[in-house]
Amino acid sequence: QVKLVESGGGLVQPGGSLRLSCAASGFTFSRGTMSWVRQAPGKGLEWVSSINTSGSTYYADSVKGRFTISRDNFKNTLYLQMNSLKPEDTAVYYCRKDLIRGQGTQVTVSS
């Protein structure tokens, strides 16, 4: 079955960087769009970024220019490079394939 395992979250100061990873298994990773979504405390799920099979990338306006999504089809891994982090980026980040998400990784941006 589809399994997604996120890692790389943590506590970082405003302006800092983090790189999230999502290890995928149970399906042909190279096929299909992969996405990152996030959920801030007390808020609903928010789409962050997607990458399709051709490598085309899409970003929410709130992260455009600061976040970079990428995928390694040989390692079956999805990445999210997050730079210039802001307190409002604090959330649990999930990778997603179709309607399936992993367990998430916590990102906290605070001084």
ChimeraX attribute file (.defattr): number of C-alpha atoms within 10 A of each C-alpha:
attribute: neighborCount
match mode: 1-to-1
recipient: residues
	/A:1	6
	/A:2	13
	/A:3	16
	/A:4	22
	/A:5	18
	/A:6	23
	/A:7	17
	/A:8	15
	/A:9	18
	/A:10	14
	/A:11	15
	/A:12	18
	/A:13	14
	/A:14	17
	/A:15	14
	/A:16	14
	/A:17	18
	/A:18	18
	/A:19	16
	/A:20	23
	/A:21	23
	/A:22	24
	/A:23	18
	/A:24	22
	/A:25	14
	/A:26	9
	/A:27	13
	/A:28	11
	/A:29	22
	/A:30	17
	/A:31	11
	/A:32	14
	/A:33	17
	/A:34	22
	/A:35	25
	/A:36	24
	/A:37	19
	/A:38	23
	/A:39	19
	/A:40	17
	/A:41	9
	/A:42	7
	/A:43	9
	/A:44	9
	/A:45	14
	/A:46	14
	/A:47	16
	/A:48	23
	/A:49	23
	/A:50	23
	/A:51	20
	/A:52	16
	/A:53	14
	/A:54	10
	/A:55	12
	/A:56	11
	/A:57	16
	/A:58	15
	/A:59	19
	/A:60	14
	/A:61	10
	/A:62	11
	/A:63	17
	/A:64	12
	/A:65	12
	/A:66	14
	/A:67	20
	/A:68	19
	/A:69	24
	/A:70	20
	/A:71	20
	/A:72	12
	/A:73	14
	/A:74	8
	/A:75	11
	/A:76	15
	/A:77	19
	/A:78	25
	/A:79	22
	/A:80	23
	/A:81	14
	/A:82	20
	/A:83	17
	/A:84	15
	/A:85	22
	/A:86	18
	/A:87	15
	/A:88	12
	/A:89	20
	/A:90	20
	/A:91	23
	/A:92	18
	/A:93	29
	/A:94	28
	/A:95	30
	/A:96	23
	/A:97	20
	/A:98	10
	/A:99	5
	/A:100	11
	/A:101	19
	/A:102	18
	/A:103	14
	/A:104	22
	/A:105	21
	/A:106	21
	/A:107	22
	/A:108	21
	/A:109	20
	/A:110	16
	/A:111	9
